[in-house]
Amino acid sequence: MNILMENNENSPAVTPSVATPSNPPVTTSTASMLSLILGILSLSCCGFFTGIPAIFLGHAEIKAADAGRIHSSNRTLAKIGMVLGIVGTALSCLGTLLYFLLLFFGLGASVLQGRLSP
């Protein structure tokens, strides 16, 4: 809608500004972000010490997103953190099991060869 000033025909047209509604910013849930960080740490260095909390936090945040208590975009972060926690915990448990098996068979082989007394 262009409005021209009546006094001066050569003056530029003035257009009124229309306020457009803006969406409120989406806040990231701290627990969802913590689940993601703990899941990444479980894969890189901390194993099941951070994997198990990542699983529980991720699961709780997924339930909160489904119930509508937090924004649904946090569901993705929580799900990724939970999956990384599961993978990190599984790899950590497999590594620990392998370590104890090698230790057991190594000591057993030493006893059979007579290097260690039973």
C-alpha positions in Angstrom: 0.0 0.0 0.0 1.7 3.1 -1.2 0.9 6.4 0.4 2.0 9.6 -1.4 2.2 12.9 0.4 -0.3 15.4 -0.9 1.9 18.5 -0.6 4.8 17.3 -2.7 4.2 15.0 -5.7 8.0 14.4 -6.1 8.5 13.0 -2.6 9.2 9.3 -2.3 6.4 6.9 -1.4 6.1 5.8 2.2 5.2 2.2 2.9 3.9 1.3 6.4 5.7 -1.5 8.1 3.7 -4.5 9.1 4.7 -6.4 12.1 5.2 -10.1 11.4 4.9 -12.6 14.2 8.1 -14.3 15.0 8.5 -17.7 16.4 10.0 -17.9 19.8 13.6 -19.3 19.9 13.8 -23.0 20.5 15.9 -23.8 23.5 18.1 -26.8 23.7 17.5 -29.0 26.7 20.6 -29.3 28.9 19.9 -33.0 29.6 19.6 -33.8 25.9 22.9 -32.1 25.2 24.5 -33.8 28.2 23.3 -37.2 26.9 24.9 -36.5 23.6 28.2 -35.4 25.2 28.2 -38.5 27.5 27.5 -40.7 24.5 30.4 -39.3 22.6 32.7 -39.7 25.6 31.6 -43.3 26.0 32.9 -44.1 22.5 36.1 -42.1 22.8 37.6 -42.8 26.2 35.3 -43.4 29.2 33.4 -46.5 28.2 30.5 -47.6 30.3 31.3 -44.9 33.0 29.7 -42.3 30.7 27.7 -44.7 28.5 25.2 -45.8 31.1 24.3 -42.3 32.2 23.9 -41.3 28.5 21.4 -44.2 28.1 19.3 -43.2 31.1 19.4 -39.4 30.3 18.6 -40.0 26.7 15.7 -42.3 27.5 14.3 -39.8 30.0 14.5 -36.9 27.5 12.8 -38.9 24.8 9.9 -39.6 27.2 9.8 -35.9 28.0 9.7 -34.9 24.3 7.0 -37.4 23.7 5.0 -36.1 26.6 5.4 -32.5 25.3 7.4 -31.2 28.3 10.3 -30.2 26.1 10.5 -29.2 22.4 10.5 -32.1 20.0 13.9 -31.0 18.4 15.6 -32.1 21.6 14.4 -35.7 20.9 17.0 -36.1 18.2 19.8 -35.1 20.4 18.6 -37.4 23.2 18.2 -40.3 20.8 21.7 -39.9 19.3 23.2 -39.6 22.8 21.3 -42.8 23.9 22.4 -44.8 20.9 26.0 -43.7 21.3 25.8 -44.6 25.0 24.5 -48.1 24.1 27.3 -48.6 21.5 30.0 -47.3 23.8 28.8 -49.4 26.7 28.6 -52.5 24.5 32.1 -52.0 23.1 33.4 -51.3 26.6 31.9 -54.5 28.0 33.3 -56.5 25.1 36.7 -55.0 25.6 36.6 -55.8 29.3 35.5 -59.3 28.6 38.3 -59.8 26.1 40.8 -58.4 28.5 39.8 -60.9 31.2 39.7 -63.8 28.8 43.2 -63.0 27.6 44.4 -62.7 31.2 42.8 -66.0 32.2 44.1 -67.9 29.2 47.5 -66.2 29.5 47.8 -67.3 33.1 46.5 -70.7 32.3 49.1 -71.2 29.6 51.8 -70.1 32.0 50.7 -72.6 34.6 50.6 -75.4 32.0 54.1 -74.6 30.8 55.4 -74.7 34.4 56.4 -71.0 34.6 54.0 -70.3 37.4 53.1 -72.6 40.3 49.4 -73.1 40.9 
